[in-house]
Amino acid sequence: MNPHEDDEEDDFDPEDEDDFDEEDDEDDDLFGVTSDARTICHLCGGAGFIANPTAAVIGGVPRTVDNGRECPHCNGARKFPGLVPPL
């Protein structure tokens, strides 16, 4: 007896649209391919912000909270035009 005889037919259709809309994607070209050279910020690694740990009391318990702050090197731009060596 063949175990695959009773299986239902697969209704997968590669032409069906998925639930993800390309319009929902952010217009983030940080890692996209471009014809001009650019350098990702060396300090924040392209995140646009760096760690800024602060002491806080949450629920009566002292702890460190990291809200982050804008990168002082790239001012939140995350990249520089051209090739910028890390100095």
HTML snippet that shows the backbone in 3Dmol.js (N, CA, C, O; Angstrom):
<script src="https://3Dmol.org/build/3Dmol-min.js"></script>
<div id="view" style="width:600px;height:400px;position:relative"></div>
<script>
const pdb = `
ATOM      1  N   MET A   1       0.841  -1.176   0.000  1.00  0.00           N
ATOM      2  CA  MET A   1       0.000   0.000   0.000  1.00  0.00           C
ATOM      3  C   MET A   1       0.891   1.245   0.000  1.00  0.00           C
ATOM      4  O   MET A   1       1.830   1.332   0.791  1.00  0.00           O
ATOM      5  N   ASN A   2       0.612   2.179  -0.855  1.00  0.00           N
ATOM      6  CA  ASN A   2       1.376   3.415  -0.970  1.00  0.00           C
ATOM      7  C   ASN A   2       0.825   4.439   0.036  1.00  0.00           C
ATOM      8  O   ASN A   2      -0.363   4.759  -0.010  1.00  0.00           O
ATOM      9  N   PRO A   3       1.663   4.956   0.937  1.00  0.00           N
ATOM     10  CA  PRO A   3       1.157   5.899   1.950  1.00  0.00           C
ATOM     11  C   PRO A   3       0.734   7.240   1.348  1.00  0.00           C
ATOM     12  O   PRO A   3       0.028   8.007   2.002  1.00  0.00           O
ATOM     13  N   HIS A   4       1.149   7.534   0.127  1.00  0.00           N
ATOM     14  CA  HIS A   4       0.819   8.825  -0.475  1.00  0.00           C
ATOM     15  C   HIS A   4      -0.476   8.795  -1.284  1.00  0.00           C
ATOM     16  O   HIS A   4      -0.875   9.824  -1.829  1.00  0.00           O
ATOM     17  N   GLU A   5      -1.131   7.658  -1.373  1.00  0.00           N
ATOM     18  CA  GLU A   5      -2.352   7.569  -2.172  1.00  0.00           C
ATOM     19  C   GLU A   5      -3.507   8.343  -1.551  1.00  0.00           C
ATOM     20  O   GLU A   5      -4.332   8.900  -2.275  1.00  0.00           O
ATOM     21  N   ASP A   6      -3.582   8.389  -0.228  1.00  0.00           N
ATOM     22  CA  ASP A   6      -4.705   9.025   0.444  1.00  0.00           C
ATOM     23  C   ASP A   6      -4.465  10.506   0.737  1.00  0.00           C
ATOM     24  O   ASP A   6      -5.355  11.179   1.257  1.00  0.00           O
ATOM     25  N   ASP A   7      -3.284  11.023   0.414  1.00  0.00           N
ATOM     26  CA  ASP A   7      -2.994  12.432   0.682  1.00  0.00           C
ATOM     27  C   ASP A   7      -3.861  13.331  -0.188  1.00  0.00           C
ATOM     28  O   ASP A   7      -4.138  13.032  -1.350  1.00  0.00           O
ATOM     29  N   GLU A   8      -4.279  14.438   0.409  1.00  0.00           N
ATOM     30  CA  GLU A   8      -5.025  15.417  -0.371  1.00  0.00           C
ATOM     31  C   GLU A   8      -4.070  16.141  -1.306  1.00  0.00           C
ATOM     32  O   GLU A   8      -2.876  16.254  -1.027  1.00  0.00           O
ATOM     33  N   GLU A   9      -4.595  16.620  -2.395  1.00  0.00           N
ATOM     34  CA  GLU A   9      -3.765  17.328  -3.366  1.00  0.00           C
ATOM     35  C   GLU A   9      -3.335  18.667  -2.776  1.00  0.00           C
ATOM     36  O   GLU A   9      -4.134  19.364  -2.150  1.00  0.00           O
ATOM     37  N   ASP A  10      -2.082  19.017  -2.977  1.00  0.00           N
ATOM     38  CA  ASP A  10      -1.542  20.272  -2.475  1.00  0.00           C
ATOM     39  C   ASP A  10      -2.148  21.427  -3.264  1.00  0.00           C
ATOM     40  O   ASP A  10      -2.134  21.411  -4.495  1.00  0.00           O
ATOM     41  N   ASP A  11      -2.678  22.427  -2.566  1.00  0.00           N
ATOM     42  CA  ASP A  11      -3.310  23.556  -3.248  1.00  0.00           C
ATOM     43  C   ASP A  11      -2.385  24.766  -3.338  1.00  0.00           C
ATOM     44  O   ASP A  11      -2.857  25.887  -3.523  1.00  0.00           O
ATOM     45  N   PHE A  12      -1.082  24.557  -3.209  1.00  0.00           N
ATOM     46  CA  PHE A  12      -0.122  25.652  -3.309  1.00  0.00           C
ATOM     47  C   PHE A  12      -0.021  26.131  -4.747  1.00  0.00           C
ATOM     48  O   PHE A  12       0.171  25.340  -5.671  1.00  0.00           O
ATOM     49  N   ASP A  13      -0.153  27.435  -4.919  1.00  0.00           N
ATOM     50  CA  ASP A  13      -0.018  28.045  -6.238  1.00  0.00           C
ATOM     51  C   ASP A  13       1.038  29.135  -6.140  1.00  0.00           C
ATOM     52  O   ASP A  13       0.820  30.134  -5.455  1.00  0.00           O
ATOM     53  N   PRO A  14       2.176  28.971  -6.807  1.00  0.00           N
ATOM     54  CA  PRO A  14       3.230  29.978  -6.692  1.00  0.00           C
ATOM     55  C   PRO A  14       2.824  31.338  -7.255  1.00  0.00           C
ATOM     56  O   PRO A  14       3.495  32.334  -6.983  1.00  0.00           O
ATOM     57  N   GLU A  15       1.760  31.402  -8.019  1.00  0.00           N
ATOM     58  CA  GLU A  15       1.298  32.667  -8.579  1.00  0.00           C
ATOM     59  C   GLU A  15       0.469  33.475  -7.582  1.00  0.00           C
ATOM     60  O   GLU A  15       0.232  34.665  -7.791  1.00  0.00           O
ATOM     61  N   ASP A  16       0.022  32.826  -6.490  1.00  0.00           N
ATOM     62  CA  ASP A  16      -0.773  33.544  -5.493  1.00  0.00           C
ATOM     63  C   ASP A  16       0.066  34.637  -4.851  1.00  0.00           C
ATOM     64  O   ASP A  16       1.260  34.463  -4.607  1.00  0.00           O
ATOM     65  N   GLU A  17      -0.584  35.774  -4.581  1.00  0.00           N
ATOM     66  CA  GLU A  17       0.120  36.867  -3.923  1.00  0.00           C
ATOM     67  C   GLU A  17       0.252  36.551  -2.441  1.00  0.00           C
ATOM     68  O   GLU A  17      -0.637  35.950  -1.838  1.00  0.00           O
ATOM     69  N   ASP A  18       1.368  36.962  -1.867  1.00  0.00           N
ATOM     70  CA  ASP A  18       1.557  36.738  -0.444  1.00  0.00           C
ATOM     71  C   ASP A  18       0.921  37.884   0.343  1.00  0.00           C
ATOM     72  O   ASP A  18       0.403  38.843  -0.230  1.00  0.00           O
ATOM     73  N   ASP A  19       0.975  37.762   1.658  1.00  0.00           N
ATOM     74  CA  ASP A  19       0.359  38.769   2.517  1.00  0.00           C
ATOM     75  C   ASP A  19       1.247  39.980   2.727  1.00  0.00           C
ATOM     76  O   ASP A  19       0.844  40.922   3.409  1.00  0.00           O
ATOM     77  N   PHE A  20       2.431  39.981   2.168  1.00  0.00           N
ATOM     78  CA  PHE A  20       3.361  41.072   2.364  1.00  0.00           C
ATOM     79  C   PHE A  20       3.288  42.016   1.174  1.00  0.00           C
ATOM     80  O   PHE A  20       3.453  41.600   0.027  1.00  0.00           O
ATOM     81  N   ASP A  21       3.042  43.268   1.453  1.00  0.00           N
ATOM     82  CA  ASP A  21       3.013  44.274   0.399  1.00  0.00           C
ATOM     83  C   ASP A  21       4.368  44.948   0.332  1.00  0.00           C
ATOM     84  O   ASP A  21       4.947  45.300   1.359  1.00  0.00           O
ATOM     85  N   GLU A  22       4.867  45.126  -0.871  1.00  0.00           N
ATOM     86  CA  GLU A  22       6.144  45.809  -1.025  1.00  0.00           C
ATOM     87  C   GLU A  22       6.016  47.277  -0.659  1.00  0.00           C
ATOM     88  O   GLU A  22       7.014  47.928  -0.350  1.00  0.00           O
ATOM     89  N   GLU A  23       4.796  47.809  -0.691  1.00  0.00           N
ATOM     90  CA  GLU A  23       4.587  49.202  -0.335  1.00  0.00           C
ATOM     91  C   GLU A  23       4.801  49.427   1.153  1.00  0.00           C
ATOM     92  O   GLU A  23       5.106  50.544   1.571  1.00  0.00           O
ATOM     93  N   ASP A  24       4.647  48.380   1.959  1.00  0.00           N
ATOM     94  CA  ASP A  24       4.818  48.513   3.395  1.00  0.00           C
ATOM     95  C   ASP A  24       6.282  48.617   3.794  1.00  0.00           C
ATOM     96  O   ASP A  24       6.587  49.057   4.902  1.00  0.00           O
ATOM     97  N   ASP A  25       7.188  48.224   2.917  1.00  0.00           N
ATOM     98  CA  ASP A  25       8.606  48.299   3.232  1.00  0.00           C
ATOM     99  C   ASP A  25       9.025  49.752   3.373  1.00  0.00           C
ATOM    100  O   ASP A  25       8.578  50.620   2.623  1.00  0.00           O
ATOM    101  N   GLU A  26       9.886  49.998   4.340  1.00  0.00           N
ATOM    102  CA  GLU A  26      10.407  51.345   4.502  1.00  0.00           C
ATOM    103  C   GLU A  26      11.323  51.661   3.332  1.00  0.00           C
ATOM    104  O   GLU A  26      11.943  50.767   2.757  1.00  0.00           O
ATOM    105  N   ASP A  27      11.402  52.922   2.989  1.00  0.00           N
ATOM    106  CA  ASP A  27      12.301  53.344   1.919  1.00  0.00           C
ATOM    107  C   ASP A  27      13.698  53.491   2.492  1.00  0.00           C
ATOM    108  O   ASP A  27      14.248  54.592   2.536  1.00  0.00           O
ATOM    109  N   ASP A  28      14.265  52.387   2.928  1.00  0.00           N
ATOM    110  CA  ASP A  28      15.572  52.378   3.560  1.00  0.00           C
ATOM    111  C   ASP A  28      16.591  51.875   2.556  1.00  0.00           C
ATOM    112  O   ASP A  28      16.590  50.700   2.191  1.00  0.00           O
ATOM    113  N   ASP A  29      17.452  52.764   2.116  1.00  0.00           N
ATOM    114  CA  ASP A  29      18.446  52.373   1.128  1.00  0.00           C
ATOM    115  C   ASP A  29      19.831  52.258   1.748  1.00  0.00           C
ATOM    116  O   ASP A  29      20.835  52.358   1.042  1.00  0.00           O
ATOM    117  N   LEU A  30      19.898  52.050   3.060  1.00  0.00           N
ATOM    118  CA  LEU A  30      21.189  51.976   3.733  1.00  0.00           C
ATOM    119  C   LEU A  30      22.037  50.841   3.187  1.00  0.00           C
ATOM    120  O   LEU A  30      23.230  51.024   2.944  1.00  0.00           O
ATOM    121  N   PHE A  31      21.446  49.676   2.991  1.00  0.00           N
ATOM    122  CA  PHE A  31      22.192  48.528   2.506  1.00  0.00           C
ATOM    123  C   PHE A  31      21.881  48.221   1.051  1.00  0.00           C
ATOM    124  O   PHE A  31      22.288  47.175   0.545  1.00  0.00           O
ATOM    125  N   GLY A  32      21.170  49.105   0.371  1.00  0.00           N
ATOM    126  CA  GLY A  32      20.858  48.916  -1.041  1.00  0.00           C
ATOM    127  C   GLY A  32      22.077  49.183  -1.913  1.00  0.00           C
ATOM    128  O   GLY A  32      23.046  49.802  -1.474  1.00  0.00           O
ATOM    129  N   VAL A  33      22.018  48.716  -3.131  1.00  0.00           N
ATOM    130  CA  VAL A  33      23.118  48.900  -4.073  1.00  0.00           C
ATOM    131  C   VAL A  33      22.929  50.220  -4.805  1.00  0.00           C
ATOM    132  O   VAL A  33      21.867  50.476  -5.372  1.00  0.00           O
ATOM    133  N   THR A  34      23.954  51.049  -4.793  1.00  0.00           N
ATOM    134  CA  THR A  34      23.910  52.322  -5.505  1.00  0.00           C
ATOM    135  C   THR A  34      25.153  52.465  -6.358  1.00  0.00           C
ATOM    136  O   THR A  34      26.128  51.735  -6.181  1.00  0.00           O
ATOM    137  N   SER A  35      25.114  53.408  -7.282  1.00  0.00           N
ATOM    138  CA  SER A  35      26.274  53.622  -8.149  1.00  0.00           C
ATOM    139  C   SER A  35      27.313  54.516  -7.486  1.00  0.00           C
ATOM    140  O   SER A  35      28.474  54.511  -7.895  1.00  0.00           O
ATOM    141  N   ASP A  36      26.922  55.285  -6.470  1.00  0.00           N
ATOM    142  CA  ASP A  36      27.881  56.153  -5.795  1.00  0.00           C
ATOM    143  C   ASP A  36      28.386  55.485  -4.519  1.00  0.00           C
ATOM    144  O   ASP A  36      27.688  54.682  -3.900  1.00  0.00           O
ATOM    145  N   ALA A  37      29.601  55.830  -4.144  1.00  0.00           N
ATOM    146  CA  ALA A  37      30.209  55.237  -2.944  1.00  0.00           C
ATOM    147  C   ALA A  37      29.668  55.917  -1.694  1.00  0.00           C
ATOM    148  O   ALA A  37      29.404  57.119  -1.692  1.00  0.00           O
ATOM    149  N   ARG A  38      29.509  55.142  -0.641  1.00  0.00           N
ATOM    150  CA  ARG A  38      29.095  55.686   0.647  1.00  0.00           C
ATOM    151  C   ARG A  38      29.668  54.809   1.751  1.00  0.00           C
ATOM    152  O   ARG A  38      30.009  53.647   1.530  1.00  0.00           O
ATOM    153  N   THR A  39      29.765  55.382   2.929  1.00  0.00           N
ATOM    154  CA  THR A  39      30.350  54.688   4.068  1.00  0.00           C
ATOM    155  C   THR A  39      29.348  54.663   5.210  1.00  0.00           C
ATOM    156  O   THR A  39      28.783  55.698   5.563  1.00  0.00           O
ATOM    157  N   ILE A  40      29.126  53.500   5.783  1.00  0.00           N
ATOM    158  CA  ILE A  40      28.263  53.387   6.957  1.00  0.00           C
ATOM    159  C   ILE A  40      29.027  53.943   8.154  1.00  0.00           C
ATOM    160  O   ILE A  40      30.225  53.701   8.300  1.00  0.00           O
ATOM    161  N   CYS A  41      28.337  54.681   8.998  1.00  0.00           N
ATOM    162  CA  CYS A  41      28.961  55.322  10.156  1.00  0.00           C
ATOM    163  C   CYS A  41      29.708  54.286  11.000  1.00  0.00           C
ATOM    164  O   CYS A  41      29.177  53.220  11.310  1.00  0.00           O
ATOM    165  N   HIS A  42      30.942  54.620  11.363  1.00  0.00           N
ATOM    166  CA  HIS A  42      31.782  53.690  12.122  1.00  0.00           C
ATOM    167  C   HIS A  42      31.405  53.652  13.599  1.00  0.00           C
ATOM    168  O   HIS A  42      31.632  52.645  14.270  1.00  0.00           O
ATOM    169  N   LEU A  43      30.838  54.730  14.104  1.00  0.00           N
ATOM    170  CA  LEU A  43      30.521  54.786  15.530  1.00  0.00           C
ATOM    171  C   LEU A  43      29.235  54.025  15.862  1.00  0.00           C
ATOM    172  O   LEU A  43      29.210  53.228  16.800  1.00  0.00           O
ATOM    173  N   CYS A  44      28.181  54.267  15.104  1.00  0.00           N
ATOM    174  CA  CYS A  44      26.891  53.624  15.410  1.00  0.00           C
ATOM    175  C   CYS A  44      26.633  52.392  14.555  1.00  0.00           C
ATOM    176  O   CYS A  44      25.660  51.678  14.800  1.00  0.00           O
ATOM    177  N   GLY A  45      27.469  52.122  13.563  1.00  0.00           N
ATOM    178  CA  GLY A  45      27.291  50.950  12.711  1.00  0.00           C
ATOM    179  C   GLY A  45      26.075  51.041  11.813  1.00  0.00           C
ATOM    180  O   GLY A  45      25.542  50.020  11.380  1.00  0.00           O
ATOM    181  N   GLY A  46      25.630  52.255  11.531  1.00  0.00           N
ATOM    182  CA  GLY A  46      24.485  52.447  10.654  1.00  0.00           C
ATOM    183  C   GLY A  46      23.152  52.453  11.371  1.00  0.00           C
ATOM    184  O   GLY A  46      22.109  52.500  10.718  1.00  0.00           O
ATOM    185  N   ALA A  47      23.152  52.407  12.688  1.00  0.00           N
ATOM    186  CA  ALA A  47      21.893  52.408  13.439  1.00  0.00           C
ATOM    187  C   ALA A  47      21.328  53.816  13.601  1.00  0.00           C
ATOM    188  O   ALA A  47      20.115  53.985  13.725  1.00  0.00           O
ATOM    189  N   GLY A  48      22.198  54.830  13.600  1.00  0.00           N
ATOM    190  CA  GLY A  48      21.742  56.207  13.770  1.00  0.00           C
ATOM    191  C   GLY A  48      21.694  56.649  15.217  1.00  0.00           C
ATOM    192  O   GLY A  48      21.453  57.824  15.493  1.00  0.00           O
ATOM    193  N   PHE A  49      21.918  55.735  16.146  1.00  0.00           N
ATOM    194  CA  PHE A  49      21.934  56.085  17.564  1.00  0.00           C
ATOM    195  C   PHE A  49      22.947  55.205  18.282  1.00  0.00           C
ATOM    196  O   PHE A  49      23.322  54.141  17.789  1.00  0.00           O
ATOM    197  N   ILE A  50      23.387  55.661  19.454  1.00  0.00           N
ATOM    198  CA  ILE A  50      24.335  54.899  20.266  1.00  0.00           C
ATOM    199  C   ILE A  50      23.750  54.735  21.666  1.00  0.00           C
ATOM    200  O   ILE A  50      22.780  55.404  22.025  1.00  0.00           O
ATOM    201  N   ALA A  51      24.338  53.855  22.438  1.00  0.00           N
ATOM    202  CA  ALA A  51      23.849  53.579  23.789  1.00  0.00           C
ATOM    203  C   ALA A  51      24.032  54.794  24.688  1.00  0.00           C
ATOM    204  O   ALA A  51      25.026  55.514  24.596  1.00  0.00           O
ATOM    205  N   ASN A  52      23.064  55.001  25.545  1.00  0.00           N
ATOM    206  CA  ASN A  52      23.117  56.078  26.529  1.00  0.00           C
ATOM    207  C   ASN A  52      22.510  55.554  27.830  1.00  0.00           C
ATOM    208  O   ASN A  52      21.387  55.916  28.182  1.00  0.00           O
ATOM    209  N   PRO A  53      23.256  54.698  28.549  1.00  0.00           N
ATOM    210  CA  PRO A  53      22.698  54.123  29.769  1.00  0.00           C
ATOM    211  C   PRO A  53      22.501  55.175  30.859  1.00  0.00           C
ATOM    212  O   PRO A  53      23.365  56.021  31.091  1.00  0.00           O
ATOM    213  N   THR A  54      21.357  55.106  31.517  1.00  0.00           N
ATOM    214  CA  THR A  54      21.037  56.027  32.608  1.00  0.00           C
ATOM    215  C   THR A  54      20.487  55.226  33.782  1.00  0.00           C
ATOM    216  O   THR A  54      19.851  54.188  33.601  1.00  0.00           O
ATOM    217  N   ALA A  55      20.741  55.722  34.973  1.00  0.00           N
ATOM    218  CA  ALA A  55      20.210  55.077  36.168  1.00  0.00           C
ATOM    219  C   ALA A  55      18.744  55.465  36.324  1.00  0.00           C
ATOM    220  O   ALA A  55      18.376  56.621  36.115  1.00  0.00           O
ATOM    221  N   ALA A  56      17.911  54.495  36.691  1.00  0.00           N
ATOM    222  CA  ALA A  56      16.484  54.747  36.866  1.00  0.00           C
ATOM    223  C   ALA A  56      15.945  53.826  37.947  1.00  0.00           C
ATOM    224  O   ALA A  56      16.547  52.802  38.271  1.00  0.00           O
ATOM    225  N   VAL A  57      14.803  54.206  38.495  1.00  0.00           N
ATOM    226  CA  VAL A  57      14.107  53.366  39.463  1.00  0.00           C
ATOM    227  C   VAL A  57      12.787  52.969  38.818  1.00  0.00           C
ATOM    228  O   VAL A  57      11.925  53.814  38.574  1.00  0.00           O
ATOM    229  N   ILE A  58      12.636  51.677  38.544  1.00  0.00           N
ATOM    230  CA  ILE A  58      11.433  51.169  37.896  1.00  0.00           C
ATOM    231  C   ILE A  58      10.790  50.155  38.821  1.00  0.00           C
ATOM    232  O   ILE A  58      11.393  49.134  39.149  1.00  0.00           O
ATOM    233  N   GLY A  59       9.579  50.433  39.238  1.00  0.00           N
ATOM    234  CA  GLY A  59       8.869  49.536  40.150  1.00  0.00           C
ATOM    235  C   GLY A  59       9.569  49.403  41.488  1.00  0.00           C
ATOM    236  O   GLY A  59       9.504  48.347  42.117  1.00  0.00           O
ATOM    237  N   GLY A  60      10.240  50.465  41.935  1.00  0.00           N
ATOM    238  CA  GLY A  60      10.937  50.444  43.210  1.00  0.00           C
ATOM    239  C   GLY A  60      12.280  49.740  43.169  1.00  0.00           C
ATOM    240  O   GLY A  60      12.918  49.552  44.205  1.00  0.00           O
ATOM    241  N   VAL A  61      12.715  49.346  41.971  1.00  0.00           N
ATOM    242  CA  VAL A  61      13.984  48.635  41.831  1.00  0.00           C
ATOM    243  C   VAL A  61      14.947  49.500  41.015  1.00  0.00           C
ATOM    244  O   VAL A  61      14.634  49.881  39.888  1.00  0.00           O
ATOM    245  N   PRO A  62      16.121  49.811  41.582  1.00  0.00           N
ATOM    246  CA  PRO A  62      17.088  50.587  40.802  1.00  0.00           C
ATOM    247  C   PRO A  62      17.703  49.727  39.700  1.00  0.00           C
ATOM    248  O   PRO A  62      18.062  48.570  39.922  1.00  0.00           O
ATOM    249  N   ARG A  63      17.815  50.305  38.531  1.00  0.00           N
ATOM    250  CA  ARG A  63      18.404  49.574  37.407  1.00  0.00           C
ATOM    251  C   ARG A  63      18.912  50.551  36.365  1.00  0.00           C
ATOM    252  O   ARG A  63      18.675  51.755  36.463  1.00  0.00           O
ATOM    253  N   THR A  64      19.602  50.038  35.381  1.00  0.00           N
ATOM    254  CA  THR A  64      20.112  50.848  34.290  1.00  0.00           C
ATOM    255  C   THR A  64      19.191  50.715  33.089  1.00  0.00           C
ATOM    256  O   THR A  64      18.823  49.607  32.699  1.00  0.00           O
ATOM    257  N   VAL A  65      18.821  51.845  32.505  1.00  0.00           N
ATOM    258  CA  VAL A  65      17.945  51.871  31.341  1.00  0.00           C
ATOM    259  C   VAL A  65      18.724  52.481  30.184  1.00  0.00           C
ATOM    260  O   VAL A  65      19.422  53.479  30.359  1.00  0.00           O
ATOM    261  N   ASP A  66      18.606  51.888  29.013  1.00  0.00           N
ATOM    262  CA  ASP A  66      19.317  52.398  27.840  1.00  0.00           C
ATOM    263  C   ASP A  66      18.301  52.865  26.802  1.00  0.00           C
ATOM    264  O   ASP A  66      17.728  52.056  26.072  1.00  0.00           O
ATOM    265  N   ASN A  67      18.087  54.168  26.747  1.00  0.00           N
ATOM    266  CA  ASN A  67      17.158  54.728  25.771  1.00  0.00           C
ATOM    267  C   ASN A  67      17.844  55.042  24.453  1.00  0.00           C
ATOM    268  O   ASN A  67      17.173  55.179  23.430  1.00  0.00           O
ATOM    269  N   GLY A  68      19.137  55.158  24.456  1.00  0.00           N
ATOM    270  CA  GLY A  68      19.876  55.512  23.252  1.00  0.00           C
ATOM    271  C   GLY A  68      19.801  57.003  22.983  1.00  0.00           C
ATOM    272  O   GLY A  68      18.910  57.691  23.482  1.00  0.00           O
ATOM    273  N   ARG A  69      20.739  57.495  22.194  1.00  0.00           N
ATOM    274  CA  ARG A  69      20.744  58.901  21.792  1.00  0.00           C
ATOM    275  C   ARG A  69      21.284  58.993  20.380  1.00  0.00           C
ATOM    276  O   ARG A  69      21.915  58.058  19.887  1.00  0.00           O
ATOM    277  N   GLU A  70      21.040  60.101  19.737  1.00  0.00           N
ATOM    278  CA  GLU A  70      21.473  60.279  18.355  1.00  0.00           C
ATOM    279  C   GLU A  70      22.994  60.206  18.255  1.00  0.00           C
ATOM    280  O   GLU A  70      23.704  60.731  19.114  1.00  0.00           O
ATOM    281  N   CYS A  71      23.480  59.568  17.227  1.00  0.00           N
ATOM    282  CA  CYS A  71      24.921  59.413  17.032  1.00  0.00           C
ATOM    283  C   CYS A  71      25.556  60.782  16.783  1.00  0.00           C
ATOM    284  O   CYS A  71      25.132  61.498  15.876  1.00  0.00           O
ATOM    285  N   PRO A  72      26.566  61.155  17.575  1.00  0.00           N
ATOM    286  CA  PRO A  72      27.194  62.461  17.374  1.00  0.00           C
ATOM    287  C   PRO A  72      28.105  62.514  16.143  1.00  0.00           C
ATOM    288  O   PRO A  72      28.445  63.599  15.671  1.00  0.00           O
ATOM    289  N   HIS A  73      28.496  61.360  15.628  1.00  0.00           N
ATOM    290  CA  HIS A  73      29.401  61.333  14.477  1.00  0.00           C
ATOM    291  C   HIS A  73      28.657  61.574  13.164  1.00  0.00           C
ATOM    292  O   HIS A  73      29.112  62.359  12.332  1.00  0.00           O
ATOM    293  N   CYS A  74      27.526  60.913  12.972  1.00  0.00           N
ATOM    294  CA  CYS A  74      26.763  61.067  11.723  1.00  0.00           C
ATOM    295  C   CYS A  74      25.491  61.887  11.912  1.00  0.00           C
ATOM    296  O   CYS A  74      24.772  62.136  10.944  1.00  0.00           O
ATOM    297  N   ASN A  75      25.202  62.313  13.147  1.00  0.00           N
ATOM    298  CA  ASN A  75      23.994  63.087  13.473  1.00  0.00           C
ATOM    299  C   ASN A  75      22.720  62.375  13.043  1.00  0.00           C
ATOM    300  O   ASN A  75      21.769  63.022  12.605  1.00  0.00           O
ATOM    301  N   GLY A  76      22.690  61.061  13.159  1.00  0.00           N
ATOM    302  CA  GLY A  76      21.504  60.273  12.846  1.00  0.00           C
ATOM    303  C   GLY A  76      21.340  59.936  11.381  1.00  0.00           C
ATOM    304  O   GLY A  76      20.369  59.273  11.016  1.00  0.00           O
ATOM    305  N   ALA A  77      22.263  60.371  10.519  1.00  0.00           N
ATOM    306  CA  ALA A  77      22.144  60.110   9.077  1.00  0.00           C
ATOM    307  C   ALA A  77      22.514  58.675   8.720  1.00  0.00           C
ATOM    308  O   ALA A  77      22.113  58.194   7.660  1.00  0.00           O
ATOM    309  N   ARG A  78      23.260  57.978   9.565  1.00  0.00           N
ATOM    310  CA  ARG A  78      23.639  56.570   9.428  1.00  0.00           C
ATOM    311  C   ARG A  78      24.676  56.291   8.362  1.00  0.00           C
ATOM    312  O   ARG A  78      25.239  55.196   8.354  1.00  0.00           O
ATOM    313  N   LYS A  79      24.958  57.209   7.471  1.00  0.00           N
ATOM    314  CA  LYS A  79      25.957  56.970   6.423  1.00  0.00           C
ATOM    315  C   LYS A  79      26.563  58.291   5.984  1.00  0.00           C
ATOM    316  O   LYS A  79      26.008  59.363   6.225  1.00  0.00           O
ATOM    317  N   PHE A  80      27.710  58.189   5.337  1.00  0.00           N
ATOM    318  CA  PHE A  80      28.406  59.349   4.801  1.00  0.00           C
ATOM    319  C   PHE A  80      28.573  59.174   3.300  1.00  0.00           C
ATOM    320  O   PHE A  80      28.781  58.053   2.835  1.00  0.00           O
ATOM    321  N   PRO A  81      28.486  60.253   2.533  1.00  0.00           N
ATOM    322  CA  PRO A  81      28.750  60.127   1.094  1.00  0.00           C
ATOM    323  C   PRO A  81      30.241  59.902   0.856  1.00  0.00           C
ATOM    324  O   PRO A  81      31.075  60.497   1.539  1.00  0.00           O
ATOM    325  N   GLY A  82      30.571  59.067  -0.084  1.00  0.00           N
ATOM    326  CA  GLY A  82      31.967  58.793  -0.413  1.00  0.00           C
ATOM    327  C   GLY A  82      32.585  57.781   0.525  1.00  0.00           C
ATOM    328  O   GLY A  82      31.900  57.158   1.335  1.00  0.00           O
ATOM    329  N   LEU A  83      33.887  57.628   0.402  1.00  0.00           N
ATOM    330  CA  LEU A  83      34.626  56.686   1.244  1.00  0.00           C
ATOM    331  C   LEU A  83      35.288  57.448   2.373  1.00  0.00           C
ATOM    332  O   LEU A  83      36.120  58.323   2.132  1.00  0.00           O
ATOM    333  N   VAL A  84      34.926  57.125   3.601  1.00  0.00           N
ATOM    334  CA  VAL A  84      35.459  57.795   4.781  1.00  0.00           C
ATOM    335  C   VAL A  84      36.193  56.755   5.607  1.00  0.00           C
ATOM    336  O   VAL A  84      35.555  55.861   6.164  1.00  0.00           O
ATOM    337  N   PRO A  85      37.535  56.842   5.706  1.00  0.00           N
ATOM    338  CA  PRO A  85      38.271  55.851   6.499  1.00  0.00           C
ATOM    339  C   PRO A  85      38.028  56.072   7.992  1.00  0.00           C
ATOM    340  O   PRO A  85      37.855  57.212   8.425  1.00  0.00           O
ATOM    341  N   PRO A  86      38.012  54.998   8.784  1.00  0.00           N
ATOM    342  CA  PRO A  86      37.823  55.153  10.232  1.00  0.00           C
ATOM    343  C   PRO A  86      39.087  55.696  10.876  1.00  0.00           C
ATOM    344  O   PRO A  86      40.106  55.006  10.920  1.00  0.00           O
ATOM    345  N   LEU A  87      39.032  56.901  11.367  1.00  0.00           N
ATOM    346  CA  LEU A  87      40.193  57.522  12.010  1.00  0.00           C
ATOM    347  C   LEU A  87      39.958  57.707  13.478  1.00  0.00           C
ATOM    348  O   LEU A  87      40.830  58.216  14.183  1.00  0.00           O
TER     349      LEU A  87
END
`;
const viewer = $3Dmol.createViewer("view");
viewer.addModel(pdb, "pdb");
viewer.setStyle({}, {cartoon: {color: "spectrum"}});
viewer.zoomTo();
viewer.render();
</script>
